[in-house]
Amino acid sequence: MSHPKHTDYNGDKLGMWLFLFTELLLFGGLFILYAVYLARYPKEFSAGGHQLNLVLGTINTVILLTSSLLAAMAVTAVQRGQQRLTMGLLGGTVLCAAGFMLIKYLEWSAKIQHGIFPNSPRLIQGAPGESIFFSLYYLSTGIHGLHVLIGAGLLGWVALKVRSGAIHSHDYVLLENSALYWHLVDLIWIFIFPLYYLML
């Protein structure tokens, strides 16, 4: 059975790279904001970072790195015409995303139970720098978590298209672009993790 060749591969790739650039601008703005307040409240940011769960943050880092590897392997698998393997690898990526979000939910819940959340009485009564740290923490990880959910939904949809044969070895740009988006999600976390969890 012959498959029609995708007609605008380069255009699709360029469009995706432009979109990823706008995403980098969004998170870049957050990181610049972080740097400005870190210079103003270094001690408070350090104290805030030590209240985060380094073990859970590290586990989530390993999960996302693993998921990126699975996504990259899925692209290679579809290029080789390995439909079942492609679906399995995409399924593994989505499972990693679910694990990441579960850990993030547990981590947020623990912090909220301890009264650590934006505008909480505990933070309002404390040093202003600590309140800013946790506001930026919730904002950055919250927006990133939203990107994880979007990426997981996108990869799940792509897996269904692989199953139906709409994505195959002759036309896989949608899978490739989705994997690129997922790599961006992973890359952003690689910046978030040391900025918040590895404060000295």
PEJOUR-V534114 format. One record per pair of residues at least 24 apart in sequence whose C-alpha atoms are under 10 Angstrom apart, sorted by the first residue. I is the first residue (numbers start at 1). J is the second residue. Records with the same first field share a line. If there is no record, write none. Layout:
BEGIN
I->J  J
END
This chain:
BEGIN
2->170
3->165  166  167  168  169  170  171
4->170  171
5->169  170  171  172
6->170  171  172  173
7->171
8->173
9->171  172  173  174
10->173
12->173  174  177
13->173  174  176  177  180
14->177
15->177
16->174  176  177  178  180  181
17->177  180  181
19->181
20->177  180  181  184  185
21->184
23->147  181  184  185  188
24->184  187  188
26->143
27->140  143  144  188  191  192
28->188
30->136  137  139  140
31->136  140  191  192  195
33->136
34->132  133  136  137  140  195  196
35->195
37->129  132  133  136
38->129  132  133  195
40->129
41->127  128  129  130  132  133
42->129  130  133  199  200
43->129  130  199  200
44->126  127  128  129  130  131  132  133
45->129  130  131  132  133  134  195  196  199  200
46->129  130  133  195  196  197  198  199  200
47->129  130  133  199  200
48->116  129  130  131  132  133  134  137  196  197  199
49->130  133  134  137  194  195  196  197  198  199  200
50->196  197  198  199  200
51->111  116  134  196  197
52->107  108  110  111  134  137  196  197  198  199
53->107  110  111  197
54->193  194  196  197  198
55->197
56->100  103  104  106  107  197
57->100  103  104  107  189  192  193  194  196  197  198
58->193  194  197  198
59->99  100  103
60->96  97  99  100  101  102  103  104  189  193
61->100  186  189  190  192  193
62->96  100
63->93  95  96  97  98  99  100  186
64->93  96  97  99  100  148  182  183  185  186  187  189  190
65->96  183  186  187  189  190
66->92  93  96  186
67->91  92  93  94  95  96  97  100  179  182  183  186
68->93  96  179  180  181  182  183  184  185  186  187
69->93  179  183
70->94  96  179
71->155  175  176  178  179  180  182  183
72->175  176  179  180  182  183
73->179
74->159  175  176  179
75->169  172  173  175  176  177  178  179
76->169  176
77->168  169
78->162  167  168  169  170  171  172  175  176
79->168  169  170  171  172
80->168  169  170
81->167  168  169  170
82->162  168  169
83->159  162  163  164  165  167  168  169
84->159  162  163
86->159  162  163  168  175
87->155  156  158  159  160  161  162  163
88->159
89->159
90->152  155  156  157  158  159  160  162  175  179
91->152  155  156  159
93->151  152  155  156  179  182
94->148  149  151  152  153  154  155  156  159
95->152  156
96->152
97->145  148  149  151  152  153  182
98->148  149  152
100->145  148  149
101->145  146  148  149
104->141  142  145
105->145
108->138  141  142
133->196
134->196
136->196
137->192  195  196  197
140->188  189  192  196
141->188  189  192  193  196
144->185  186  188  189  192
145->185  189
146->185
147->181  182  184  185  186  188
148->181  182  184  185  186
150->181  182  185
151->178  179  180  181  182  183  184  185
152->178  182
154->178  179  181  182
155->179  181  182
END
